[in-house]
Amino acid sequence: AHPLARALRPGALTISSLQQVVMSYLKRTVCDEIPFWKMATTPLDELDRRAQHIVETTQRGRVVDCLAIPGAGSTPGATIPSRGISVIGAHLKSLRAHVPPIIARVTDQQTMIDLRSVHPDDDSILISALSALPAR
């Protein structure tokens, strides 16, 4: 056997994880079990409720319609309707300096945070980061 063969052979943990993923597709439970698919298929009304809560709690920004880009752009042209929070001004530096960092984008002097890319368990982190921004 080639000396690199063992280094390239997946171990039991890798095989077990792969089996779990394949089984969730076969059982058609992938949207409940795989975080990417769970976030990608979250209903718009749930995203809207979360966004409203964050805006009301922080008194920052407003809820807006947006489009999520799945796969970090690895699927050109594919988008998923989403809801986000838009805050006037460019706040990337402050948000990225937050611990943990908040990743957003700026368009037309508006900072946009797409909630489809924020796990619901992290809403409190987002509230903390937005609350630290200057009020407008």
Buried (B, 14 or more C-beta within 10 A) or exposed (E): EEEEEEEEEEEEEEEEEEEEEEEBEEEEEBBEBBEEBBBBEBEBEEBBBBBBEBBEBBEBBEBBEBEBBBEEEEEEEEEBEBBBBBBBEBBBEBBEEBEEEBEBEEEEEBBBBBBBBBEEEBBEBBBEBBEBBEEE
